[in-house]
Amino acid sequence: MHYPNVSPAVFLARPNRFVAEVLLDSVPTTVHVKNTGRCRELLVPGAAVWLTKSGNPNRKTAYDLIAVQKGDRLINLDAQAPNQVFFEWASDGHFLPDLTLLKPEQKHGDSRFDFYWETAARRGFVEVKGVTLEQDGHCRFPDAPTERGTRHLHELIRAVEEGYQATAFFVIQMENALDFAPNDDTDPAFGQALRQAARAGVEIAAYSCRVTPGSIEMDRPVPVLL
């Protein structure tokens, strides 16, 4: 996944979860933040960030904030990127080599899954989550309580009970992750649901990514610690 028209900037403040104030070419500028998570450990005053310019001239904010530097790590912050990264990676045969169908945003009963897939002999669903919370290489999800994320795990369990395969897939939006685990300190209900899903037969997968200011792509699997 590549971004056009990428520019460096300096983070100043985040008045609300949708916008940030940055210095762009020494000019104070309001930009859209493509992540509604807390990101408190990332978006700190003085942090180097990267922006992509929107092609829509009618937008109130001309730029999107897509990446931030945290120490020696460059972290992609685009909450829409993980689904696109997974789609590109899976379409190239890396998820299952014999896919005959990969369909985004598939409704099933009262649920809507990020992806539905088929092979000649199997079929299943995937829920994708983006991970930006990291400490000393150890990555966690979520960075804020997520009733929606917990509900998705229960929906995957029901899919398994109905005879489908199901995967909770965590796209770690940075390089060199050591491992992944649920963030029980922030959301113990999500951690409990993730362990329940694993026991019920839901596959739990986590992959780190190769990240540049203007791109993000899947890299390698990392250990999942439950």
DOPA-968102 format. One record per residue: x negated, y, z negated of N, C-alpha, C in turn; residue number from 1; residue in one letter. Coordinates in steps of 0.02 Angstrom, whole numbers, plus 32768, in hexadecimal, padded with zeros to 4 digits. Layout:
// DOPA-968102
{{X, Y, Z}, {X, Y, Z}, {X, Y, Z}, NUM, 'A'}
...
This chain:
// DOPA-968102
{{7FD5, 7FC5, 8000}, {8000, 8000, 8000}, {7FD3, 803E, 8000}, 1, 'M'}
{{7FE1, 806B, 802F}, {7FB8, 80A7, 8036}, {7FE4, 80E6, 8031}, 2, 'H'}
{{7FC6, 811B, 8016}, {7FE7, 815B, 800F}, {7FC8, 818E, 803F}, 3, 'Y'}
{{7FF1, 81B8, 805E}, {7FD5, 81EC, 8088}, {7FC7, 822C, 8060}, 4, 'P'}
{{7F9B, 8254, 8079}, {7F91, 8298, 8060}, {7F85, 829A, 8014}, 5, 'N'}
{{7F50, 8277, 7FFE}, {7F40, 8272, 7FB7}, {7F11, 82AA, 7FA2}, 6, 'V'}
{{7F21, 82CA, 7F6A}, {7EF8, 8301, 7F51}, {7EEA, 82F8, 7F07}, 7, 'S'}
{{7EAD, 830A, 7EF0}, {7E9E, 8308, 7EA8}, {7EBC, 8344, 7E85}, 8, 'P'}
{{7ECA, 833B, 7E44}, {7EE4, 8372, 7E1C}, {7ED2, 8364, 7DD3}, 9, 'A'}
{{7EE2, 8394, 7DA8}, {7ED5, 838D, 7D60}, {7F18, 8391, 7D3B}, 10, 'V'}
{{7F24, 835F, 7D11}, {7F63, 835E, 7CEC}, {7F62, 8392, 7CB4}, 11, 'F'}
{{7F9B, 83B6, 7CAC}, {7FA2, 83E8, 7C77}, {7FD6, 83D3, 7C44}, 12, 'L'}
{{8013, 83C3, 7C5B}, {804A, 83B5, 7C2C}, {8081, 8390, 7C51}, 13, 'A'}
{{80AD, 8371, 7C29}, {80E7, 834E, 7C45}, {8125, 8367, 7C21}, 14, 'R'}
{{8146, 839A, 7C3C}, {8181, 83B7, 7C1B}, {81B9, 8384, 7C10}, 15, 'P'}
{{81C1, 8356, 7C3F}, {81F1, 8320, 7C36}, {81D8, 82E4, 7C5D}, 16, 'N'}
{{81FD, 82AC, 7C5C}, {81E3, 826F, 7C79}, {81E1, 8270, 7CC5}, 17, 'R'}
{{8201, 82A2, 7CE4}, {8205, 82A5, 7D2D}, {81D0, 82D2, 7D4D}, 18, 'F'}
{{81B6, 8302, 7D28}, {8187, 8332, 7D47}, {814A, 833C, 7D1A}, 19, 'V'}
{{8115, 8353, 7D3A}, {80D8, 8365, 7D16}, {80BE, 83A7, 7D31}, 20, 'A'}
{{8098, 83CA, 7D07}, {8074, 8406, 7D1B}, {802B, 83F3, 7D26}, 21, 'E'}
{{8010, 8404, 7D5F}, {7FCA, 83F4, 7D6F}, {7FA8, 8432, 7D8C}, 22, 'V'}
{{7F66, 842F, 7D8E}, {7F3F, 8460, 7DB3}, {7F2B, 8441, 7DF5}, 23, 'L'}
{{7F45, 845C, 7E2B}, {7F35, 8446, 7E6E}, {7F10, 847D, 7E92}, 24, 'L'}
{{7ED1, 8471, 7EA2}, {7EA8, 84A5, 7EBF}, {7EA9, 84E5, 7E94}, 25, 'D'}
{{7EA5, 84DA, 7E52}, {7EA4, 850F, 7E1F}, {7EE6, 8535, 7E19}, 26, 'S'}
{{7F1B, 851B, 7E39}, {7F5D, 853C, 7E37}, {7F8D, 8511, 7E0D}, 27, 'V'}
{{7FAC, 852E, 7DD8}, {7FDE, 8508, 7DB2}, {8018, 84F2, 7DE0}, 28, 'P'}
{{8027, 84B2, 7DDF}, {8058, 8496, 7E0E}, {8083, 8463, 7DE9}, 29, 'T'}
{{80C4, 8464, 7DF7}, {80F2, 8432, 7DDC}, {80F9, 83F9, 7E0D}, 30, 'T'}
{{80F0, 83BC, 7DF5}, {80F2, 8381, 7E21}, {8121, 834D, 7E03}, 31, 'V'}
{{8139, 8321, 7E2E}, {8164, 82EA, 7E18}, {8139, 82B0, 7DFE}, 32, 'H'}
{{814D, 8292, 7DC6}, {812B, 8258, 7DAA}, {8151, 821A, 7DC0}, 33, 'V'}
{{812F, 81EE, 7DE5}, {8150, 81B2, 7E00}, {8150, 8179, 7DCD}, 34, 'K'}
{{815A, 818A, 7D8D}, {815D, 8158, 7D58}, {8181, 8179, 7D1D}, 35, 'N'}
{{81B9, 815C, 7D08}, {81DF, 8179, 7CD1}, {81CA, 815B, 7C8D}, 36, 'T'}
{{8198, 812E, 7C8D}, {817F, 8113, 7C4E}, {815B, 8149, 7C26}, 37, 'G'}
{{8148, 8138, 7BE9}, {812A, 816A, 7BBC}, {80E5, 817F, 7BD5}, 38, 'R'}
{{80BA, 8150, 7BE5}, {8077, 815F, 7C00}, {8050, 8190, 7BD5}, 39, 'C'}
{{805D, 818F, 7B93}, {803F, 81C1, 7B67}, {7FF3, 81BB, 7B63}, 40, 'R'}
{{7FDA, 817D, 7B69}, {7F92, 8174, 7B63}, {7F6F, 8183, 7BA5}, 41, 'E'}
{{7F96, 8190, 7BDA}, {7F7A, 819E, 7C1C}, {7F7E, 81E8, 7C2E}, 42, 'L'}
{{7FB9, 8204, 7C27}, {7FC4, 8249, 7C3C}, {7FB4, 8277, 7C01}, 43, 'L'}
{{7F74, 8285, 7BFA}, {7F5B, 82B0, 7BC5}, {7F3C, 82EE, 7BE5}, 44, 'V'}
{{7F40, 8327, 7BC4}, {7F25, 8365, 7BE1}, {7EDD, 835C, 7BF6}, 45, 'P'}
{{7ECD, 8372, 7C33}, {7E8A, 836E, 7C4D}, {7E7C, 8330, 7C76}, 46, 'G'}
{{7EAA, 8300, 7C76}, {7E9F, 82C2, 7C9B}, {7E9F, 82CF, 7CE7}, 47, 'A'}
{{7E73, 82AC, 7D09}, {7E72, 82B0, 7D52}, {7EAC, 8286, 7D6D}, 48, 'A'}
{{7ED3, 82A4, 7D9A}, {7F0C, 8281, 7DB8}, {7F08, 828A, 7E04}, 49, 'V'}
{{7F30, 8262, 7E27}, {7F33, 8267, 7E6F}, {7F7B, 826E, 7E85}, 50, 'W'}
{{7F84, 8296, 7EB9}, {7FC7, 82A6, 7ED2}, {7FCC, 8292, 7F1B}, 51, 'L'}
{{8009, 8282, 7F30}, {8018, 8279, 7F77}, {804E, 82AB, 7F8A}, 52, 'T'}
{{8045, 82CA, 7FC4}, {8074, 82FE, 7FD9}, {80B0, 82DF, 7FFB}, 53, 'K'}
{{80EA, 82F4, 7FE7}, {8128, 82DB, 8003}, {8132, 82F5, 804A}, 54, 'S'}
{{8151, 82CD, 8074}, {8161, 82E2, 80B8}, {81A3, 8305, 80BD}, 55, 'G'}
{{81C5, 830E, 8084}, {8207, 832F, 8083}, {81FF, 8379, 8070}, 56, 'N'}
{{8208, 83A6, 80A0}, {81FD, 83ED, 8091}, {8233, 840B, 8064}, 57, 'P'}
{{826A, 83E7, 8059}, {82A1, 8402, 8031}, {829D, 83ED, 7FE7}, 58, 'N'}
{{826A, 83C6, 7FD6}, {8263, 83B2, 7F90}, {824F, 83ED, 7F64}, 59, 'R'}
{{8265, 83EB, 7F24}, {8251, 841F, 7EF5}, {8208, 8419, 7EE4}, 60, 'K'}
{{81ED, 83DC, 7EE1}, {81A6, 83D1, 7ED4}, {8186, 83B4, 7F13}, 61, 'T'}
{{8151, 83D2, 7F29}, {8132, 83BE, 7F67}, {8105, 8381, 7F5F}, 62, 'A'}
{{80F2, 8371, 7F20}, {80C1, 833B, 7F15}, {80DC, 8308, 7EE3}, 63, 'Y'}
{{80C4, 82CB, 7EEB}, {80D0, 8295, 7EBA}, {808F, 8285, 7E97}, 64, 'D'}
{{8091, 827B, 7E56}, {8057, 8264, 7E31}, {8055, 8218, 7E34}, 65, 'L'}
{{801F, 81FB, 7E4E}, {801E, 81B4, 7E5C}, {7FE6, 818E, 7E37}, 66, 'I'}
{{7FB4, 81B0, 7E1D}, {7F7D, 818D, 7DFC}, {7F5B, 81BA, 7DC9}, 67, 'A'}
{{7F3B, 819A, 7D98}, {7F19, 81BF, 7D63}, {7ED9, 819A, 7D50}, 68, 'V'}
{{7EA6, 81C1, 7D3E}, {7E68, 81A4, 7D26}, {7E6A, 819E, 7CDA}, 69, 'Q'}
{{7E5C, 8161, 7CC1}, {7E57, 8156, 7C79}, {7E13, 8138, 7C6B}, 70, 'K'}
{{7DE5, 8160, 7C53}, {7DA1, 8148, 7C4B}, {7D84, 8134, 7C8E}, 71, 'G'}
{{7D6C, 80F6, 7C93}, {7D51, 80DF, 7CD3}, {7D85, 80B9, 7CFC}, 72, 'D'}
{{7DC4, 80BB, 7CE7}, {7DF9, 8098, 7D0B}, {7E26, 80C8, 7D31}, 73, 'R'}
{{7E33, 80B8, 7D6F}, {7E64, 80DC, 7D97}, {7EA5, 80B4, 7D95}, 74, 'L'}
{{7EDB, 80D3, 7D7E}, {7F1A, 80B0, 7D74}, {7F4F, 80CF, 7DA2}, 75, 'I'}
{{7F6E, 80A5, 7DCA}, {7FA6, 80BA, 7DF4}, {7FE3, 80C2, 7DC8}, 76, 'N'}
{{8007, 80FA, 7DCF}, {8041, 8108, 7DA4}, {8083, 8105, 7DC9}, 77, 'L'}
{{8081, 80F3, 7E08}, {80BE, 80F4, 7E31}, {80EA, 80B7, 7E1E}, 78, 'D'}
{{8123, 80C5, 7DFF}, {814F, 808E, 7DE8}, {816E, 8068, 7E23}, 79, 'A'}
{{816D, 8085, 7E5E}, {8188, 8062, 7E99}, {8154, 8037, 7EBB}, 80, 'Q'}
{{8115, 8040, 7EAA}, {80DF, 801C, 7ECC}, {80E0, 7FD1, 7EBF}, 81, 'A'}
{{80EC, 7FB9, 7E82}, {80E7, 7F70, 7E77}, {8112, 7F47, 7EA5}, 82, 'P'}
{{8150, 7F5C, 7EB2}, {817B, 7F35, 7EDF}, {815F, 7F34, 7F26}, 83, 'N'}
{{8145, 7F6D, 7F3D}, {8129, 7F70, 7F80}, {80E9, 7F47, 7F85}, 84, 'Q'}
{{80C0, 7F4A, 7F51}, {8082, 7F22, 7F4F}, {8093, 7ED8, 7F50}, 85, 'V'}
{{80C4, 7EC3, 7F28}, {80D7, 7E7D, 7F27}, {80F2, 7E68, 7F6C}, 86, 'F'}
{{811C, 7E91, 7F8A}, {8139, 7E80, 7FCB}, {8103, 7E77, 8000}, 87, 'F'}
{{80D2, 7EA4, 8002}, {809C, 7E9E, 8033}, {8074, 7E5F, 8027}, 88, 'E'}
{{8063, 7E52, 7FE8}, {803B, 7E18, 7FD5}, {805F, 7DD7, 7FE4}, 89, 'W'}
{{809F, 7DD4, 7FD0}, {80C6, 7D97, 7FDB}, {80D4, 7D8C, 8026}, 90, 'A'}
{{80DE, 7DC2, 804B}, {80EA, 7DBC, 8093}, {80AE, 7DA0, 80B8}, 91, 'S'}
{{8073, 7DA9, 809B}, {8035, 7D8E, 80B9}, {8028, 7D46, 80A4}, 92, 'D'}
{{8057, 7D28, 807F}, {8051, 7CE1, 806E}, {802E, 7CD2, 802D}, 93, 'G'}
{{8022, 7D05, 8003}, {7FFC, 7CFA, 7FC6}, {8027, 7CE3, 7F8B}, 94, 'H'}
{{8068, 7CF1, 7F8E}, {8094, 7CDA, 7F58}, {80A6, 7C90, 7F63}, 95, 'F'}
{{80C1, 7C81, 7F9D}, {80CD, 7C3C, 7FB3}, {80BB, 7C39, 7FFD}, 96, 'L'}
{{8092, 7C0A, 8011}, {807B, 7C0A, 8057}, {80B0, 7BF6, 808A}, 97, 'P'}
{{80E7, 7BD7, 8072}, {8119, 7BBE, 80A1}, {815B, 7BE4, 809C}, 98, 'D'}
{{8158, 7C24, 808A}, {8195, 7C4C, 8086}, {81B7, 7C50, 80CA}, 99, 'L'}
{{81F9, 7C48, 80CA}, {8220, 7C54, 8106}, {824B, 7C92, 8100}, 100, 'T'}
{{8252, 7CAB, 80C2}, {827B, 7CE7, 80B5}, {8261, 7D09, 8077}, 101, 'L'}
{{825B, 7D4C, 807B}, {824B, 7D75, 8041}, {8276, 7DB3, 8046}, 102, 'L'}
{{82A7, 7DB8, 801A}, {82D9, 7DED, 801F}, {82D8, 7E18, 7FE0}, 103, 'K'}
{{82CB, 7E59, 7FE7}, {82CE, 7E86, 7FAC}, {8316, 7E93, 7F96}, 104, 'P'}
{{831C, 7EA5, 7F57}, {835B, 7EBD, 7F3A}, {8395, 7E8D, 7F4A}, 105, 'E'}
{{8390, 7E51, 7F30}, {83C3, 7E1E, 7F3C}, {83F4, 7E1A, 7F02}, 106, 'Q'}
{{8434, 7E25, 7F11}, {8468, 7E1E, 7EDE}, {847A, 7DD4, 7ED7}, 107, 'K'}
{{8483, 7DBF, 7E98}, {8495, 7D79, 7E89}, {84C2, 7D7A, 7E4C}, 108, 'H'}
{{8502, 7D6B, 7E56}, {8531, 7D70, 7E20}, {8534, 7DB7, 7E06}, 109, 'G'}
{{852A, 7DBF, 7DC4}, {8529, 7E02, 7DA6}, {84E3, 7E1F, 7DA4}, 110, 'D'}
{{84B3, 7DFD, 7DC2}, {846E, 7E13, 7DBF}, {8456, 7E2E, 7E03}, 111, 'S'}
{{8422, 7E57, 7E00}, {8400, 7E6D, 7E3D}, {83B5, 7E63, 7E30}, 112, 'R'}
{{8397, 7E36, 7E56}, {8350, 7E27, 7E4D}, {8326, 7E4E, 7E7F}, 113, 'F'}
{{82E8, 7E5A, 7E6D}, {82BB, 7E7F, 7E9A}, {82B1, 7E5A, 7EDC}, 114, 'D'}
{{82AA, 7E17, 7ED8}, {829E, 7DF1, 7F15}, {82C1, 7DAC, 7F11}, 115, 'F'}
{{82DA, 7D96, 7F4A}, {82F1, 7D52, 7F53}, {82C7, 7D33, 7F8A}, 116, 'Y'}
{{82B3, 7CF4, 7F80}, {8288, 7CD3, 7FB2}, {82A1, 7C8D, 7FC0}, 117, 'W'}
{{828E, 7C75, 7FFA}, {829E, 7C30, 800D}, {8263, 7C11, 8030}, 118, 'E'}
{{825B, 7BD0, 8027}, {8230, 7BA6, 8050}, {825E, 7B70, 806D}, 119, 'T'}
{{8241, 7B41, 8091}, {826A, 7B0C, 80AE}, {828B, 7AE1, 8077}, 120, 'A'}
{{826B, 7ADE, 803C}, {8284, 7AB1, 8008}, {8298, 7AD4, 7FC7}, 121, 'A'}
{{8285, 7B14, 7FC0}, {8290, 7B35, 7F80}, {82AD, 7B7B, 7F8A}, 122, 'R'}
{{82C6, 7B97, 7F54}, {82DF, 7BDC, 7F56}, {82D9, 7BF8, 7F0F}, 123, 'R'}
{{82D1, 7C3A, 7F0C}, {82C8, 7C57, 7ECA}, {82CB, 7CA3, 7EC9}, 124, 'G'}
{{82C2, 7CBE, 7E8E}, {82C6, 7D06, 7E83}, {8286, 7D1E, 7E60}, 125, 'F'}
{{8275, 7D5D, 7E6C}, {823B, 7D7C, 7E4B}, {8250, 7DC0, 7E2F}, 126, 'V'}
{{823E, 7DCD, 7DF2}, {8243, 7E0F, 7DD5}, {81FC, 7E2B, 7DCC}, 127, 'E'}
{{81F0, 7E66, 7DE6}, {81AE, 7E85, 7DE4}, {81AD, 7EBE, 7DB1}, 128, 'V'}
{{8178, 7EC0, 7D88}, {816F, 7EF5, 7D58}, {812A, 7F13, 7D61}, 129, 'K'}
{{8125, 7F55, 7D60}, {80E5, 7F77, 7D64}, {80C7, 7F83, 7D1F}, 130, 'G'}
{{8086, 7F78, 7D19}, {8063, 7F7E, 7CD8}, {802F, 7FB4, 7CDD}, 131, 'V'}
{{8034, 7FE6, 7CB0}, {8002, 801C, 7CAE}, {7FE3, 8023, 7C69}, 132, 'T'}
{{7FFC, 7FFF, 7C37}, {7FE3, 8005, 7BF3}, {7FA7, 7FD7, 7BE9}, 133, 'L'}
{{7F6F, 7FF4, 7BD5}, {7F30, 7FCE, 7BD0}, {7F07, 7FE7, 7B95}, 134, 'E'}
{{7EE5, 7FB7, 7B73}, {7EB5, 7FC9, 7B3F}, {7E7B, 7F98, 7B43}, 135, 'Q'}
{{7E41, 7FB2, 7B52}, {7E04, 7F89, 7B58}, {7E0D, 7F4E, 7B87}, 136, 'D'}
{{7E32, 7F59, 7BBD}, {7E3C, 7F26, 7BF0}, {7E77, 7EF8, 7BE3}, 137, 'G'}
{{7E95, 7EFC, 7BA8}, {7ECF, 7ED3, 7B97}, {7F0E, 7EFA, 7BA9}, 138, 'H'}
{{7F37, 7EDD, 7BD3}, {7F71, 7F00, 7BEF}, {7FB2, 7EE6, 7BD1}, 139, 'C'}
{{7FE1, 7F13, 7BC7}, {801F, 7F03, 7BA4}, {805B, 7F22, 7BC8}, 140, 'R'}
{{8094, 7F03, 7BBE}, {80D4, 7F1E, 7BD7}, {8109, 7F0C, 7BA4}, 141, 'F'}
{{8138, 7F3C, 7B97}, {813F, 7F7F, 7BB2}, {811B, 7FB3, 7B88}, 142, 'P'}
{{811A, 7FF2, 7BA0}, {80FD, 8028, 7B78}, {8133, 804E, 7B52}, 143, 'D'}
{{8172, 8039, 7B5B}, {81AC, 8054, 7B37}, {81E2, 801E, 7B35}, 144, 'A'}
{{820D, 801D, 7B03}, {8241, 7FEA, 7B00}, {826A, 7FE8, 7B40}, 145, 'P'}
{{8279, 7FAB, 7B58}, {829B, 7FA3, 7B98}, {82D2, 7F6E, 7B93}, 146, 'T'}
{{830E, 7F84, 7B83}, {8347, 7F55, 7B82}, {8352, 7F39, 7BC8}, 147, 'E'}
{{8347, 7F62, 7BFB}, {8350, 7F4B, 7C40}, {831F, 7F13, 7C50}, 148, 'R'}
{{82E0, 7F1A, 7C3B}, {82AF, 7EE6, 7C49}, {82C0, 7EA5, 7C25}, 149, 'G'}
{{82D9, 7EAA, 7BE8}, {82ED, 7E6E, 7BC4}, {8328, 7E4C, 7BE6}, 150, 'T'}
{{8357, 7E74, 7BFD}, {8391, 7E58, 7C21}, {837A, 7E33, 7C61}, 151, 'R'}
{{8349, 7E4F, 7C84}, {8330, 7E2E, 7CC0}, {8315, 7DE8, 7CB0}, 152, 'H'}
{{82F3, 7DE2, 7C78}, {82D7, 7DA0, 7C65}, {830F, 7D6E, 7C58}, 153, 'L'}
{{8344, 7D83, 7C37}, {837C, 7D56, 7C2B}, {839E, 7D43, 7C6D}, 154, 'H'}
{{839F, 7D71, 7C9C}, {83BC, 7D61, 7CDE}, {8391, 7D2E, 7D03}, 155, 'E'}
{{834F, 7D32, 7CFC}, {8324, 7D00, 7D1A}, {832F, 7CBB, 7CFA}, 156, 'L'}
{{8339, 7CBA, 7CB9}, {8348, 7C7B, 7C98}, {8387, 7C5C, 7CB4}, 157, 'I'}
{{83BA, 7C84, 7CBD}, {83F9, 7C6A, 7CD9}, {83EE, 7C50, 7D20}, 158, 'R'}
{{83C3, 7C71, 7D46}, {83B5, 7C59, 7D8A}, {8395, 7C14, 7D89}, 159, 'A'}
{{8368, 7C0A, 7D5A}, {8349, 7BC7, 7D53}, {837D, 7B93, 7D40}, 160, 'V'}
{{83AA, 7BA6, 7D14}, {83DF, 7B77, 7D00}, {840D, 7B65, 7D3A}, 161, 'E'}
{{8411, 7B92, 7D6C}, {843A, 7B85, 7DA6}, {8415, 7B5F, 7DDD}, 162, 'E'}
{{83D5, 7B4E, 7DD1}, {83AF, 7B27, 7E00}, {837F, 7B4D, 7E2C}, 163, 'G'}
{{8379, 7B8F, 7E21}, {8348, 7BB7, 7E46}, {8305, 7BB5, 7E22}, 164, 'Y'}
{{82D0, 7BC6, 7E47}, {8291, 7BD8, 7E27}, {8293, 7C22, 7E17}, 165, 'Q'}
{{826D, 7C36, 7DE5}, {826E, 7C7C, 7DD0}, {8229, 7C90, 7DB6}, 166, 'A'}
{{8217, 7CCE, 7DC5}, {81D5, 7CE8, 7DB2}, {81DC, 7D2E, 7D95}, 167, 'T'}
{{81BD, 7D3A, 7D5C}, {81B2, 7D7E, 7D43}, {816A, 7D90, 7D56}, 168, 'A'}
{{8162, 7DC1, 7D82}, {8121, 7DD0, 7DA0}, {810B, 7E15, 7D8A}, 169, 'F'}
{{80D3, 7E18, 7D67}, {80B9, 7E57, 7D4C}, {807F, 7E6F, 7D77}, 170, 'F'}
{{808A, 7EA8, 7D98}, {8057, 7EC7, 7DC2}, {8031, 7EFA, 7D97}, 171, 'V'}
{{7FF3, 7EEA, 7D86}, {7FCA, 7F15, 7D5D}, {7FA9, 7F49, 7D8B}, 172, 'I'}
{{7FBB, 7F88, 7D81}, {7FAB, 7FBD, 7DB1}, {7F65, 7FDA, 7DA6}, 173, 'Q'}
{{7F34, 7FAC, 7D9D}, {7EEE, 7FC0, 7D94}, {7EC2, 7F84, 7DA1}, 174, 'M'}
{{7E81, 7F90, 7DA3}, {7E51, 7F5A, 7DAF}, {7E35, 7F40, 7D6D}, 175, 'E'}
{{7E17, 7F04, 7D71}, {7DEF, 7EE8, 7D3A}, {7E16, 7EDE, 7CFA}, 176, 'N'}
{{7E56, 7ECA, 7D00}, {7E7C, 7EB9, 7CC4}, {7E62, 7E76, 7CA9}, 177, 'A'}
{{7E5D, 7E71, 7C67}, {7E45, 7E34, 7C48}, {7E7D, 7E02, 7C3D}, 178, 'L'}
{{7EB7, 7E1B, 7C28}, {7EF0, 7DEF, 7C1C}, {7F2F, 7E19, 7C17}, 179, 'D'}
{{7F67, 7DF5, 7C13}, {7FA8, 7E16, 7C0C}, {7FD0, 7DF6, 7BD5}, 180, 'F'}
{{7FF5, 7E1D, 7BAF}, {8021, 7E03, 7B7A}, {805B, 7E33, 7B71}, 181, 'A'}
{{8093, 7E1A, 7B56}, {80CA, 7E48, 7B46}, {80B6, 7E76, 7B0D}, 182, 'P'}
{{80D0, 7EB3, 7B0E}, {80C0, 7EE4, 7ADC}, {80F2, 7EDD, 7AA2}, 183, 'N'}
{{80E3, 7EAE, 7A76}, {8111, 7E9F, 7A3F}, {8117, 7ED8, 7A0E}, 184, 'D'}
{{80E3, 7F01, 7A07}, {80E7, 7F39, 79D8}, {811B, 7F6C, 79EE}, 185, 'D'}
{{8121, 7F76, 7A2E}, {8150, 7FA8, 7A48}, {8195, 7F8B, 7A54}, 186, 'T'}
{{8199, 7F4E, 7A6D}, {81DA, 7F30, 7A7D}, {81D9, 7EE5, 7A6E}, 187, 'D'}
{{81E2, 7ED2, 7A2E}, {81E1, 7E8B, 7A1D}, {8217, 7E62, 7A40}, 188, 'P'}
{{824F, 7E81, 7A50}, {8285, 7E5D, 7A73}, {826F, 7E47, 7AB8}, 189, 'A'}
{{8249, 7E72, 7ADA}, {8231, 7E5F, 7B1C}, {81FF, 7E25, 7B16}, 190, 'F'}
{{81D2, 7E29, 7AE6}, {81A2, 7DF2, 7ADD}, {81C5, 7DB0, 7ACE}, 191, 'G'}
{{81F8, 7DB3, 7AA4}, {821E, 7D77, 7A93}, {8240, 7D5B, 7AD2}, 192, 'Q'}
{{825D, 7D88, 7AFB}, {827F, 7D72, 7B37}, {824D, 7D55, 7B6A}, 193, 'A'}
{{8211, 7D72, 7B6D}, {81DF, 7D58, 7B9D}, {81C9, 7D12, 7B89}, 194, 'L'}
{{81BF, 7D06, 7B49}, {81AD, 7CC3, 7B33}, {81E7, 7C92, 7B3E}, 195, 'R'}
{{8224, 7CA8, 7B31}, {825E, 7C7E, 7B3E}, {8262, 7C6C, 7B88}, 196, 'Q'}
{{8255, 7C9D, 7BB3}, {8258, 7C91, 7BFB}, {8224, 7C5D, 7C0F}, 197, 'A'}
{{81E7, 7C63, 7BF4}, {81B2, 7C33, 7C05}, {81C6, 7BED, 7BF0}, 198, 'A'}
{{81E4, 7BE6, 7BB4}, {81F9, 7BA4, 7B9C}, {8231, 7B88, 7BC8}, 199, 'R'}
{{825A, 7BB5, 7BE5}, {8293, 7B9F, 7C0E}, {827F, 7B8E, 7C55}, 200, 'A'}
{{823F, 7B99, 7C67}, {8228, 7B87, 7CAA}, {821C, 7BC1, 7CD9}, 201, 'G'}
{{8223, 7BFE, 7CC0}, {8213, 7C39, 7CE9}, {81C7, 7C3F, 7CEC}, 202, 'V'}
{{81AD, 7C46, 7D29}, {8165, 7C51, 7D31}, {8154, 7C99, 7D1C}, 203, 'E'}
{{811F, 7CA0, 7CF4}, {8107, 7CE2, 7CDF}, {80C3, 7CED, 7D00}, 204, 'I'}
{{80BE, 7D1F, 7D2B}, {8080, 7D2B, 7D50}, {806B, 7D74, 7D47}, 205, 'A'}
{{802A, 7D80, 7D45}, {800F, 7DC4, 7D41}, {7FD3, 7DC9, 7D6F}, 206, 'A'}
{{7FD0, 7DFE, 7D96}, {7F99, 7E0A, 7DC5}, {7F7F, 7E51, 7DBC}, 207, 'Y'}
{{7F3E, 7E59, 7DBD}, {7F21, 7E9C, 7DC0}, {7F1E, 7EB3, 7E09}, 208, 'S'}
{{7F0F, 7EF3, 7E12}, {7F10, 7F10, 7E56}, {7ECE, 7F34, 7E63}, 209, 'C'}
{{7EBF, 7F3B, 7EA3}, {7E8A, 7F68, 7EBA}, {7EAA, 7FAD, 7EC4}, 210, 'R'}
{{7E8E, 7FDF, 7EA5}, {7EAD, 8022, 7EA5}, {7E7A, 8056, 7EBB}, 211, 'V'}
{{7E8E, 8081, 7EE9}, {7E6A, 80BD, 7EFA}, {7E9B, 80F8, 7EF2}, 212, 'T'}
{{7E84, 8136, 7EF5}, {7EB3, 816D, 7EF1}, {7EEB, 8169, 7F24}, 213, 'P'}
{{7EDD, 814B, 7F5E}, {7F0F, 8149, 7F94}, {7F29, 8105, 7FA5}, 214, 'G'}
{{7F1C, 80D2, 7F7B}, {7F34, 808F, 7F8D}, {7F39, 8063, 7F50}, 215, 'S'}
{{7F60, 802D, 7F56}, {7F65, 7FF9, 7F24}, {7F77, 7FB8, 7F47}, 216, 'I'}
{{7F54, 7F83, 7F36}, {7F63, 7F41, 7F53}, {7F53, 7F0B, 7F21}, 217, 'E'}
{{7F75, 7ED2, 7F27}, {7F6C, 7E9B, 7EF8}, {7F25, 7E80, 7EFB}, 218, 'M'}
{{7F0B, 7E6E, 7EC0}, {7EC6, 7E55, 7EBD}, {7EC4, 7E0D, 7EA5}, 219, 'D'}
{{7ECD, 7E01, 7E64}, {7EC2, 7DBD, 7E4A}, {7EEF, 7DB0, 7E0E}, 220, 'R'}
{{7EFC, 7D70, 7DFF}, {7F23, 7D5F, 7DC3}, {7EFB, 7D6B, 7D84}, 221, 'P'}
{{7F1D, 7D7C, 7D4E}, {7EFE, 7D82, 7D0C}, {7F22, 7D55, 7CDB}, 222, 'V'}
{{7F01, 7D3E, 7CA6}, {7F22, 7D13, 7C76}, {7F5E, 7D35, 7C54}, 223, 'P'}
{{7F94, 7D0F, 7C4B}, {7FCF, 7D27, 7C27}, {7FCE, 7D08, 7BE2}, 224, 'V'}
{{7FCF, 7D33, 7BAF}, {7FCB, 7D1D, 7B69}, {8010, 7D25, 7B49}, 225, 'L'}
{{802F, 7CED, 7B3A}, {8072, 7CEF, 7B1C}, {8070, 7CD9, 7AD2}, 226, 'L'}
